[in-house]
Each structure stands twice: as C-alpha cells, then as structure tokens.
Amino acid sequence: MALSKFKPASFDLTDNYAFTGTTTGVTDTNQLVLIKTLTADNSATTLTFVNGASGVVLDGTYKTYLFKFINMHPVSNQVDLQVNFRDGGTAYDATKHTTYFETYHAEDNSGAAVGYVTGLDIANGTGFQTLHRYVGNGADECSAGEMYLFNPSSTTFVKHFMSESLNYTGNNFTNTTRVSGYVNVTAAIDGVQFKSSSGNIEAGTIKLYGIL
C-alpha cells in the first residue's frame, strides 16, 4: 500500500496545528489553544496558573490541558522542577499518587542507566512532585518538557496527569524523566503551581494550552 494513502490532505497553520482531513476520510479536529504564557524573571521560585486569574482557564472548557516548559533555567545549581495542585482551597497540597522513571547518560560517556526512582514517587501524599532533577545553572544548562492534565474540573473522578521532560544537569548528564499519576481527590483542580526546589527560577517559559 502506498504511503501517500496516509498523508494528510491539508495542514492549516492558522488552525493551531489542526489536521483538517486525510485521504482516508478520517478527520482529526484536535486543536491546541494557547491559554496563558508565564515567563520567569528571577523574581520568584514559582510560576502559578490559577483558574479565573489573568485569563487562565482550568475548568470544563477543555477536557485536556497541556503545559509546555521551555528553557527552564534555575539560579541555584543541581535543583529540581516540581509541580503541585490546588483543589479548591488556597494551598497547593492536593493528595497525589505517582510514579517516577528516568534515564541518564554522562556527557563524557562515563555512565548511563535506566530505572525507576522510588525516592521520587509520592505514595498518596501532599508534597510537591518532582518532574525532573539536578538541573544545572550554567550558562548553557536548562530543562524542557511537557505535562498533560486530564479533566481537572471533574467532581466525580480523580485527575490523571503525566509528564515527559529532559534536562542538562549540573554534573553534565543528559537526563530524561517520565512522571505519571493522579491527584487523588474528587474535588475540582483549580490551580497548578510549578516550583524550583531551591532558589528562584532565573529564566524560562511555561505555556498552558487547552486541547479541543
């Protein structure tokens, strides 16, 4: 069968990355809708998205939300980027149950490994979840990745999330991390906070998208 059978008939750049049709007759109308962009400026340890604040939408408008963190650069060396959730109160301390899996490879080829990190999962606790660790603060060191949050406005089910990220560590390793789990509450999630484990976030951008 010719590969051209699966080639999209059109790709509309004005439609937020939406495929508008295929030669097989299947239509994918999923779109990424940019909701909010936050940029770090070395003034705080956190970047926070709160429903209803400054145009942020974390409600039933979308069933899936996507956070993209780009060139996150900490002031301190060897720090973690973490996340937590707010479930209707004022604190970012929603109960979570998670897994943490990573791979790494030294720049000088002195070591590499793949494995589950038991010390960085959360067993139905309220603390901040590490998304990736050991980010360097050198001029060329940073981290990037993305995190999906599913149906945060549901008041029936727990709220699943998953992330994949990579970083240039302070000891010259490339590190790829996959984290997944669920916010173990039935209350709606109305806030998401990203935090540096030590010191301010000197630079970097986090973009929040809704997926139609």
C-alpha positions in Angstrom: 0.0 0.0 0.0 1.4 3.4 -0.9 2.5 5.6 2.0 0.7 8.5 0.3 -2.6 6.9 1.4 -1.9 8.2 4.9 -0.6 11.6 4.0 -2.8 14.5 5.4 -4.7 16.3 2.6 -4.1 19.6 4.3 -2.4 21.2 7.3 -3.8 24.5 8.3 -1.2 26.6 10.2 -3.9 29.1 11.1 -5.9 26.4 12.9 -3.5 25.8 15.8 -1.8 22.7 14.4 -5.1 21.0 13.5 -5.1 18.4 10.8 -8.2 19.3 8.6 -8.5 16.0 6.8 -6.8 12.9 5.4 -7.1 10.9 2.2 -8.7 8.1 4.1 -11.6 10.3 5.1 -10.7 10.4 8.8 -10.8 13.9 10.2 -8.8 14.9 13.3 -10.1 18.2 14.7 -8.0 18.3 17.8 -6.5 21.8 18.3 -4.1 23.3 20.7 -5.5 26.6 22.1 -2.9 28.8 23.9 -4.5 30.0 27.1 -1.6 31.6 29.1 2.1 32.1 28.9 4.2 32.7 32.1 7.8 33.8 31.9 10.3 33.6 34.7 12.3 36.7 35.6 14.3 35.6 38.7 11.8 37.2 41.0 10.2 34.1 42.5 10.6 30.3 43.0 7.2 29.5 41.4 5.1 30.0 38.3 1.4 29.5 39.1 -1.7 29.0 36.9 -5.0 29.8 38.8 -8.4 29.4 37.2 -10.0 32.7 36.5 -6.9 34.8 37.2 -5.4 36.8 34.4 -7.2 34.9 31.7 -6.3 31.4 33.0 -8.9 28.7 32.2 -8.8 25.5 34.2 -12.4 24.4 34.1 -14.8 22.4 31.9 -13.9 24.4 28.8 -11.4 21.7 27.9 -11.1 18.1 28.9 -7.3 18.0 28.5 -4.7 20.7 29.3 -1.1 20.8 28.2 1.7 22.6 30.0 4.9 23.2 28.0 8.0 24.3 29.9 10.8 25.7 27.8 14.4 26.5 28.7 13.8 26.5 32.4 17.0 27.9 34.0 17.5 28.0 37.8 19.6 30.4 39.9 20.9 27.5 42.0 22.8 24.6 40.7 21.5 21.0 40.7 17.9 21.8 41.5 14.5 20.1 40.6 11.5 21.4 38.8 8.4 20.4 40.8 4.6 20.6 40.5 1.6 20.6 42.8 -2.1 21.2 42.5 -4.8 23.2 44.3 -8.2 21.5 45.0 -10.4 24.5 45.9 -8.5 25.9 48.9 -5.5 28.3 48.9 -2.7 25.8 49.4 -1.0 23.7 46.7 -1.2 20.4 48.6 -3.6 18.1 46.8 -3.1 14.4 47.6 -1.2 12.6 44.8 -0.2 9.1 43.9 2.7 8.9 41.4 5.5 7.1 39.6 8.9 8.4 38.6 11.1 6.8 35.9 14.3 8.2 34.4 17.2 7.6 32.1 20.6 9.4 32.1 23.8 9.4 30.1 27.1 11.3 31.1 28.5 13.8 28.6 31.9 12.1 28.8 30.3 8.6 28.4 31.4 7.6 31.9 28.0 6.3 32.9 24.4 5.7 31.8 21.4 4.0 33.3 17.6 3.4 33.1 15.5 2.9 36.1 12.6 3.6 38.5 13.4 6.1 41.2 11.4 5.0 44.3 12.6 8.1 46.3 10.9 10.5 44.0 7.5 8.9 43.7 4.7 10.0 46.0 2.6 7.4 47.9 -0.7 9.2 48.3 1.0 12.3 49.8 0.6 16.0 49.5 4.1 17.2 48.8 5.4 18.7 45.5 6.1 16.1 42.8 9.5 16.4 41.1 9.2 16.5 37.3 12.9 16.3 36.7 16.0 16.8 38.8 19.6 18.1 39.0 19.0 20.9 36.5 22.3 22.9 36.1 22.6 26.7 36.4 25.5 27.0 33.9 25.0 29.4 31.0 24.2 26.6 28.6 22.2 24.4 31.0 18.4 24.2 31.2 15.4 21.9 31.1 12.4 21.5 28.9 9.3 19.2 28.7 5.6 19.0 28.9 2.8 17.8 31.2 -0.7 16.8 30.4 -3.6 17.2 33.0 -6.8 15.4 32.2 -10.3 16.8 33.1 -9.3 18.9 36.1 -12.9 20.2 36.6 -14.4 16.7 37.2 -16.0 16.3 40.6 -16.5 12.6 40.1 -13.1 11.1 39.2 -9.5 11.5 40.3 -7.4 13.7 38.0 -4.7 12.0 36.0 -1.5 13.7 34.8 1.7 12.7 33.1 4.9 14.4 32.0 8.0 13.9 30.0 11.0 16.1 30.3 14.7 16.3 29.7 17.5 18.4 31.2 21.1 19.3 31.1 22.2 18.5 34.7 24.8 20.4 36.7 27.2 17.5 36.5 27.0 17.3 32.7 24.5 14.5 32.2 21.5 14.4 29.9 18.5 13.2 31.9 15.1 12.1 30.6 12.3 11.7 33.1 8.7 10.4 32.8 6.3 11.0 35.7 2.7 10.0 35.9 0.0 9.6 38.5 -3.3 11.0 39.7 -4.4 13.7 42.0 -6.4 11.6 44.4 -9.3 13.9 45.0 -12.8 14.2 43.5 -12.8 18.0 44.1 -12.0 20.1 41.0 -8.4 21.2 40.5 -8.4 25.0 40.0 -4.7 25.8 40.3 -1.3 24.3 39.2 2.0 25.5 40.5 5.5 24.8 39.2 8.4 25.4 41.6 12.1 25.3 41.8 13.3 23.1 44.7 15.9 25.7 45.7 16.3 29.3 44.7 14.4 31.4 42.1 13.6 30.4 38.5 16.0 32.7 36.7 14.6 32.2 33.2 12.2 30.1 31.2 8.7 30.0 29.9 5.7 27.8 30.7 2.8 27.8 28.3 -0.7 26.5 29.1 -2.8 25.1 26.2 -6.3 23.7 26.1 -7.0 20.8 23.7 -10.3 20.8 21.9 
